[in-house]
Amino acid sequence: MDEKYREILEAFRNPTKMKIITLLVNNNKMTVTGMSKYIKTTRSNLYQVVSNLVSSGIVNEPEIRPKKNYVEKYYSLNEDYFAFHEENIDDEITGLPDSEYREILSSFFMAQSLNLEIIGKSIEAMTQKEIQNMRKHEKYTVFSYGTCSNSVFEKLSIAVKNELKKSVDDSGNEGMFLFLMLPSLFPDTLNRKK
């Protein structure tokens, strides 16, 4: 396995690293202090994790901004590090041992809960004019949750992946999507008594 994939998969398996990546995707640049408002851990732990991400090349060296009595360090994602072909990373993830696959899924969903919290707080802070502007595009907004048979799920997941591959060339930030498609056996684990 390529060293780059190994570093990315290691970051994806770690919930704190995945949350940092999520924050940097949403905010472009952030200080560790800013990250600590969203990630429930100490700043010293965050500094250590961010330093690890910098040394691996996933996060860029910080941009230093002098203030009156101190300096602020703004971190950003190294977008070039994530420039890989989607199928390659899919192959790497699906080829992992069960325990590592579980860690990646768990970490991903924890990071997405943070992502949804950020979106929710952004919506709460919107002005009436911004809400009205958003509502102008209601016919394109989709709120959906559902279940289907495994055979329908297989067809649907292939169709969604194919459409996403066609659409990702548009680099505009005007719309947002999040697809969470899981096999129908997943809910059984939620209902399992511990």
C-alpha positions in Angstrom: 0.0 0.0 0.0 1.2 3.5 -1.0 2.5 5.6 2.0 0.1 8.3 1.1 -2.9 5.9 1.4 -1.5 4.5 4.7 -1.3 8.1 6.2 -4.8 9.0 5.0 -6.4 5.7 6.2 -4.6 6.1 9.6 -6.1 9.6 9.8 -9.6 8.4 8.8 -9.4 5.7 11.5 -8.8 8.3 14.2 -11.9 10.3 15.3 -10.0 13.3 16.4 -8.0 13.5 13.2 -11.1 13.0 11.1 -12.9 15.8 13.0 -9.9 18.1 12.4 -10.0 17.3 8.7 -13.8 18.0 8.7 -13.3 21.4 10.4 -10.6 22.4 7.9 -12.8 21.3 5.0 -15.6 23.5 6.4 -13.5 26.5 7.4 -10.4 26.4 5.2 -8.1 27.7 8.0 -8.4 27.4 11.8 -6.4 27.8 14.9 -6.1 25.0 17.4 -8.1 27.2 19.8 -10.9 27.5 17.2 -10.9 23.7 16.7 -11.1 23.1 20.5 -14.5 24.8 20.5 -15.8 21.9 18.4 -13.7 19.0 19.4 -14.1 17.9 23.0 -10.5 17.4 24.1 -7.7 19.4 25.6 -5.8 22.0 23.4 -2.5 20.2 24.2 -3.9 17.0 22.8 -5.2 18.9 19.7 -1.8 20.5 19.2 -0.2 17.0 19.3 -2.7 15.6 16.8 -2.4 18.6 14.5 1.4 18.4 14.7 1.1 14.7 13.6 -1.1 15.7 10.7 1.4 18.4 9.7 4.4 16.0 9.8 2.5 13.4 7.7 1.7 16.1 5.1 -2.1 16.0 5.4 -2.2 19.5 7.0 0.0 22.3 5.8 2.6 24.1 7.9 0.7 26.8 9.9 0.3 30.3 8.6 1.6 32.6 11.4 -0.3 35.8 12.0 1.3 38.2 14.6 -1.1 39.8 17.0 -0.4 42.4 19.7 1.2 40.2 22.4 1.1 36.8 20.7 1.0 34.9 17.4 -1.8 32.9 16.0 -1.2 29.8 13.9 -3.7 29.0 11.2 -3.8 25.5 9.9 -5.2 24.3 6.5 -5.6 21.1 4.7 -3.0 20.1 2.1 -5.5 19.6 -0.7 -2.9 18.1 -3.0 -2.5 15.3 -0.5 -6.1 14.3 -1.1 -5.8 14.3 -4.9 -6.3 10.6 -5.6 -8.6 8.6 -7.7 -11.8 7.7 -5.8 -11.8 4.0 -6.8 -8.2 3.6 -5.4 -9.2 4.7 -1.9 -12.4 2.7 -2.1 -10.3 -0.4 -2.9 -7.9 0.4 0.0 -10.8 0.9 2.5 -12.7 -2.2 1.4 -9.5 -4.3 1.6 -8.9 -3.4 5.2 -9.3 -6.0 8.0 -12.7 -5.9 9.8 -11.4 -4.0 12.9 -9.8 -1.2 10.8 -12.9 -1.0 8.6 -15.0 -0.6 11.7 -12.7 2.2 13.0 -13.0 4.1 9.7 -16.8 3.9 9.6 -17.1 4.9 13.3 -14.7 7.8 12.8 -16.4 8.9 9.6 -19.8 9.1 11.3 -18.5 10.8 14.4 -17.0 13.5 12.1 -20.2 13.8 10.1 -22.1 14.4 13.3 -19.7 17.3 13.9 -20.2 18.4 10.3 -24.0 18.4 10.8 -23.6 20.4 14.0 -21.6 23.0 12.2 -24.3 23.2 9.4 -27.0 23.5 12.0 -25.3 26.3 13.9 -24.7 28.1 10.6 -28.4 27.9 9.8 -29.4 29.1 13.2 -27.2 32.2 12.7 -28.8 33.0 9.3 -30.6 36.3 8.8 -34.2 36.3 7.5 -32.9 37.5 4.2 -30.5 34.6 3.9 -33.2 32.1 4.8 -35.5 33.6 2.2 -32.7 33.4 -0.4 -32.2 29.7 0.5 -35.9 29.0 0.2 -35.8 30.3 -3.4 -34.1 27.0 -4.2 -36.6 24.8 -2.3 -37.4 22.7 -5.3 -33.8 21.4 -5.3 -33.7 20.7 -1.6 -34.1 17.0 -0.6 -34.9 15.8 2.9 -35.2 12.1 2.9 -34.7 9.0 5.0 -35.8 5.5 4.1 -35.0 1.9 3.9 -35.0 -0.5 0.9 -34.2 -4.1 0.1 -30.6 -5.1 -0.3 -31.0 -5.6 -4.1 -32.5 -2.1 -4.5 -29.8 -0.7 -2.2 -27.1 -2.2 -4.4 -28.6 -0.6 -7.6 -29.2 2.7 -5.8 -25.6 2.9 -4.4 -24.1 2.2 -7.9 -26.4 4.8 -9.5 -25.5 7.4 -6.8 -21.8 6.8 -7.2 -22.0 7.1 -11.0 -23.9 10.3 -10.8 -21.5 11.8 -8.2 -18.5 10.9 -10.4 -20.1 12.9 -13.3 -20.9 15.8 -11.0 -17.7 16.3 -9.0 -16.0 18.2 -11.9 -18.1 21.2 -11.0 -16.0 23.0 -8.4 -18.7 25.6 -7.4 -19.7 25.8 -3.7 -23.3 26.6 -4.3 -24.9 23.3 -3.3 -24.1 20.7 -0.7 -24.8 17.1 -0.4 -24.2 14.3 2.1 -25.1 10.7 1.2 -25.0 8.1 3.9 -26.0 4.8 2.4 -25.6 1.7 4.5 -26.7 -1.9 3.9 -30.0 -2.8 5.6 -28.2 -5.0 8.1 -26.8 -1.9 9.8 -29.9 -1.0 11.9 -29.8 -4.4 13.5 -26.6 -3.5 15.3 -28.2 -0.3 16.7 -31.0 -2.3 18.3 -28.6 -4.9 19.8 -28.5 -4.9 23.6 -25.1 -4.4 25.1 
